[in-house]
Amino acid sequence: YAVDNIVDRRYSESLFPEIESKGLDYKLFYEVKSNLTREEVRRLAAAGVVEIQPGIESLSSHVLQLMRKGVTAAQNVNLLRWATYYGIWVGWNILWGFPGEREQDYVDQAALVRHLTHLMPPSMPGVRIVLERFSPLFTDRTSFPAEHVRAEASYAYVYPKGVDVEKVAYIFDYALEDTLPDRVYEELGARLRAWVDAWGRASSAHDHGAELGRPRRPTLTFAYSDDLLQIADGRTEEPRSFAYEGAEARLYKAAVDRPVRVATAAQRAGLAPADPSARQLLERFCEEGLMMRDGEKYLALALPATPGR
């Protein structure tokens, strides 16, 4: 278990290739940031990293901005995609209750989660944020006016009476202004629980031997060759399939590795950057649940059908 709070990205060019080249049989855990590229995730897996804990705490870019995370929702989803593809377990969660959130942030996340069930689910189906020492919530009382801040109650049961728990505590009870009512989070919480349950049932079936009619893990995969794209959607009980040719196929492929803007996708697909059909086609992929849009960037959700490339 590596103790780095965030893995040094230089390891991608030094440590991890060295471990891979020597054929060492390590199984490693690292904490990482969620802006890793596909190639960096591949190198982690090749070096024996089997578990990561990224800072995925929301699938809303607005909420992530409030949290000062320095990443976007599309980057978080993309890390889940490539970690799932390369077989790395991801420890992550959705946090809510942050000052300045909008109800629409959670309507949008609930809609997005419906299309992500083929990816690694959260470790638990969402929790309200915890006030921790050294976090922005704790240190920046101007931006985040917290009230009734006091050491979390359990510290009084752990430390002797002579210890000032307000000085030693890391977690605090609190009340925050400008937060949303609990009802706003209910739909997202329900969908997160369904996601966790779907993977739990599939894992149980796998552990006991896959039999006809037993639950299968949700899947969404694509195969691409010579301007032909085929997508197999196994995220629901009724599987679907899609086929695209030419510019449509190239547009989808353009957004596979990482989130891209319309002009970039259009150029990669052989279209003019300002061609209006490019955005129309990307939006159609989003309507089918095959792609997500995060601001001005688009990201394909399907994973390659061929494993491990």
Salt bridges, closest charged atoms under 4 A:
ASP8 OD2 - ARG10 NH2 2.72
GLU13 OE2 - ARG43 NH1 2.86
GLU18 OE2 - LYS22 NZ 3.41
GLU39 OE2 - ARG42 NH2 2.87
GLU39 OE2 - ARG43 NE 2.90
GLU40 OE1 - ARG9 NH2 2.65
GLU57 OE1 - LYS69 NZ 3.54
GLU103 OE2 - ARG183 NH1 3.32
ASP105 OD2 - HIS62 ND1 2.85
ASP105 OD1 - ARG102 NH2 3.18
ASP140 OD2 - ARG68 NH2 2.81
ASP182 OD1 - ARG128 NH2 2.43
GLU187 OE2 - ARG191 NH2 3.08
GLU211 OE1 - ARG214 NH1 3.76
ASP227 OD2 - ARG250 NH1 2.67
ASP233 OD1 - ARG235 NE 2.79
ASP233 OD2 - ARG240 NH2 2.89
GLU248 OE2 - ARG284 NH1 2.79
ASP257 OD1 - ARG38 NH1 2.94
GLU283 OE2 - ARG293 NE 3.02
GLU288 OE1 - ARG240 NH1 3.45
GLU296 OE1 - ARG279 NH2 3.17
